[in-house]
Amino acid sequence: MEYSQRVQTIGAWLQRLLKRYTPPSAMDQTALAEELQLIVTDINSYIPSQFEAKDMEVVLTKVDANVRAYQASRSWPTIKTFIESTKKAVDDYSRNTNSQVTSITLDKTDHIIVKQVKQGLPIPDWLLNPDSFQRQKLLEETDLTLDDLNKYLDPTARVQ
C-alpha cells in the first residue's frame, strides 16, 4: 500500500471510531484536526510498511477492539491508547499469521532521511521528537546517532 492510501485508510477508520466518543471540550476545531493527524501518523508508524489493504483491515479491527478494552470513558482515547492498541494488534496479527513481520523494516525513505541528516540538509520535525517511534527506529537500525541529530537543535536543548 502506498503511504497516501495507508493514511487515508487509517484516517477514515479513525473518524468512524471517534464518532462513538466525546471530543475534548478544551480543543477547538483546529486542535482537533491536528490531534487527528497526529493519531493517524502514530498509528501508521506502528504498522509495518509491507502490510497490504487486507492486513490493514484486520489490524485496524483489532486496534478498535483494543481501544474499547483499554478506554475507561466515553472521551476520546489518548494517543498513547492508540499507540499501545496498535502495537498489540500488530503483534497479535503477526503471531496469528505466523508472519515474521514483528518490526518495521527500513525502506528507501529511511535511507534518504539518514543521508540528509549526515549531510546537514533539512529534515522532518518528527526526527527531533525524542518520543517519535520513527526516530527510534532510525537510531536503532542505522548508523544515525544522537550527535547527528543534536546539530539540528538549539545548544540549550541538547539530547543526552
Steps between C-alpha positions, in 0.01 A plus 500: 500500500620849418547744788209720390268197483608385844443843653163535329392154617609567858343849497161373379509216754596740780219743419247215516643379831507844662130562428432275800699728732473858625781729380694698760304817576815712538598442136372715217451364146859576401641319803269204440616477138863511611432230759338281234802542274738411782301187584494392134877558470572307818277206408658487154851501645428185704352300212764330283536668164468173311144440626242493223138621516371168637766505774413860587130414526566215744747702707272806521212275613727367774610855590132595537442205736811587701400866530156395630667268751746764624272805492320556829285796394300637208763772443741481209771244565849640546771469239676259736191279503506489120873425494476218754191361328677506163813332635293222653289457187807474274668255738186286523449506125862412428491215750165365375605506137845355575636815343858595568395865476532604862713804437483759232772459239696792365383628167652727238362812669676411826835477323437835328420664835817362660702633205336843539591510869859395432528775236343766723202550269148593620322213681142426614399640841408155635867405486571745784218365719654262758165314523480431127488131417646568156794685656565208737487259208762698310725534805481125568520365146735741321828676569309814601601630845371754749805711417380511137160628617634737765652724233141594405409607854551827679808459726280537809277210390761226452387138539719295734 
